[in-house]
Amino acid sequence: MSFRKLFATAALALTVSGGVMIPAHAADDHIINMQDVDIKAFIENVGIVTGRTFVIDPRVNGKVNIVSEKPLNDGEVFAVFKEVLRVHGYTVIRAANGEYRVTLLQGAAQDAPLSESGNGINGQFATTILRVPDGKAAEAARLIKPVMHSQGQVSANPDGNIIVVTDFAENLRKARAIVEAMGSGGNVRETVQLLQLSVLDAKEALNELGGSKASFKVVALEATNSLILEGSATEVAELRRLLASMDVGSTAPRGSVSVVPLRFADGEGLNELLQSILPTYVIEGQPTPTVAYEAGSNTLVISASGEVQADLEQIIRRLDQRRPQVLVEAIIVEISDVAAKELGVQFALGGINGSTVPLLSSNFSRQAGNLLNVIGALGADDVGLSDGTQSTFETAAISSIAGLDGGSFGIGGSSNNTLFGLIINALEKDEDSNILSTPFVTTLDNVPATFLVGQEIPITTGESLGGNNLNPFRTFERQEVGIQLDVLPQISDGDVVRLEIEQIVSSISGVLTSAAGDFVLNKREITTTVLANNGEIIVLGGLVQDDEQINVSKVPVLGDIPIAGKLFQSKGKTRNKTNLMVFLRPTIIRTAADARPLTQDRLNQSRLEDMNQSGRTFSKLDSVLGPQP
C-alpha cells in the first residue's frame, strides 16, 4: 500500500468516530467497519482511498453503517460506496472533466450522462437510447417501466421506434434485453444450405415433425435449395442437427425405374406435361425416358437414367403442391314495390220489345265485369226467351260479376220496356317483396365451379296437328330456372383474386295469356370479370328502377267534362319500384386451419335454423356429425 493510502487509512481511524478502514496484509485491500459515521466524512475518505474527486451536494447528509467481513480492493470499495449512497437516496454522476457529483437520486436523471456503450457503469445513473422495431416504442416503454428504479425515467415517441432510458446500469441492461426480445420475439433466424436433400422434402419433413402446434417456422428457397429457420435458439439448433443428418447422398446406385406417388396434383394432367418435355431428356445411345400414370393410386412411374429421374422428380415435387382454395359468396338483394289504383264507371241504357229508346253505354275493357252481359241477362229475362239464349246470357252475367275485384257498386233493372244498369268499381293494390339469396361455392384456385339451385320447366318449341287433324303432337325443351353461379377464381400476388363470373337469377312470372300456356320468365344476368381483395365485398352490378304508368279510358267529349266527366271514364295508375343489387366476396383458404372456422360457421347456422323451425333444443345434424363446439 502507498504511503498516501496508508496515511489516509490511519487518519480515517483517528478522525472518524466509531469507524475504521483497516489495511489488510495484501496491498490495496481494505476492511471497512463503520457505525454511525457521518456520510460526508465517509465520502471524503473514499475519495482519498480511491483517488477520485467528489463534489458533494449541500443536501447530502446523514450517517452510514458498513461492515465488511473480507478485504476489498479499490474498485470494490468504490462499488460499495455507490451502493451505500443509493441506499440513502443519493447517487454519483460523473461530469465531463472526470469528477463525480454526489447528489440526490431525485432529479438526478436530468443530469445523467449519455452512455456510449449503452450499458452504463454499475451503481451510476446513465442515459441510453434504444431502437425498438416496428414502431412499438410506446409498448416497449410500458414493459420497461416496472423494472426501473423509482427515480429512473423512460421516454418514447408515440408510434415511433426510439425510446430514451435513464437509470442505473443494471436496469439499462434489463431495458435492452426487453427491446431485443420484442425485436425477435425471443427467436433466432438461421439459413441452412442443403446439398443433397430437396428443400421441399426437408420442409415437409420438419413441418410434419412439428405438427400443427409447432412453434418454429420453415421457409423454403427453391432457387438456392436452402431453408430459413426461425424459432428459439434451442429449436433452431435441433432443426439444424436434423437437417445435417438428412442432407446426405445415397451411396446405393439408383435403379432404372422410380415410383412417385402424388399428393395433391392431378396425375393425368401432370403426365401430359411431363410427356411434352421428355424429348429434351433424350440422349443418343441411352434408353429413351418414359413416364406412365397409374390412376388407381394416383402415381407416376418414371423409367430413365438416375440423373433424369432426379430431374423429373424435382419437377414433380415443385408442381405437386397443395393449391389454395377460394370460397366465393354471392349476395343478391332484390326489393320491389308494386302499387296499383283503378277507378271506373260503366253504364248502359236501352229499349226492348220494340221500344224506341236507343242503346247508350260506356264499357271499358280494363274494368273487371262486363256491364253489357248483365244488361243482356236482364233483357233476356224480360223478353222471356226459352230457346236456351236466356241461360247463356245469365251465365255470362254471373261470370262478369264474379270477376270483379276491389270495391264495387251497381244497380240495374227494367222499366217501361227500358233496360238500365250502372257499375262503379274501385281497386287499390300494393305488393311488396324482399328477396335475399346468398349462393356460395368453394373451388380450387384457377378451377371453374358452378352452383345451381332451381327447376327445369318445359318450354314449347313447336306443335303440329298433322293431316286432317290426325296425330297431333307438340315438341318442347326443358329450361333451367333458379339461381346459377359460375365462377373461375385466380389468386395473384397480394391475395388479390381475379374472378370471371356469370350470375343468373331467373323465375317464372306467369303465363303469356290465359289462352296460351306459354310461360313468361323473369331473368337477371351478370357476366363480368372483377378484381377483389381477400375477404373484401365488391358490388358486381345492380338496377334501380322506378316505373310509373297511368292509363285513362274515356268516352270522347263526355269524359273531358269537368267533374261530371269522371262518370264517363276509367282511370288506372301503376307504379313499380325495383332495387336489385348483386355483391360478391371471395375468401382465400390456404390451409385446413383457414377452412375450419368457415365450415363451422355454416354448420352452426344450419343447426340454429333447424332448431328454430322445429322447436327442438337439438338439431338432427348433431346425430350425424356429433356434438359441435
FENMOWO-V643550 format. One record per run of one state. SS is the DSSP state (2 for helix, 1 for strand, 0 for the rest). FROM is the first residue (numbers start at 1). TO is the last residue. If there is no record, write none. Layout:
ss={SS:SS}
from={FROM:FROM}
to={TO:TO}
//
This chain:
ss={0:2:0:1:0:1:2:0:1:0:1:0:1:0:2:0:1:0:1:0:2:0:1:0:1:0:2:0:2:0:1:0:1:2:0:1:0:2:0:1:0:1:0:2:0:1:0:2:0:1:0:1:0:2:0:1:0:1:0:2:0:2:0:1:0:1:0:1:0:1:0:2:0:1:2:1:0:1:0:1:0:2:0:2:1:0:2:0:2:0}
from={1:3:16:19:24:30:39:51:54:57:63:68:72:73:74:88:90:95:100:105:108:112:113:115:125:132:133:136:137:146:153:157:162:169:185:188:194:199:211:217:222:226:232:233:247:257:262:267:282:290:295:299:304:306:320:325:352:360:363:371:384:389:403:407:415:418:438:440:445:448:465:467:470:473:493:496:512:519:534:537:555:558:561:564:569:590:592:615:620:626}
to={2:15:18:23:29:38:50:53:56:62:67:71:72:73:87:89:94:99:104:107:111:112:114:124:131:132:135:136:145:152:156:161:168:184:187:193:198:210:216:221:225:231:232:246:256:261:266:281:289:294:298:303:305:319:324:351:359:362:370:383:388:402:406:414:417:437:439:444:447:464:466:469:472:492:495:511:518:533:536:554:557:560:563:568:589:591:614:619:625:629}
//
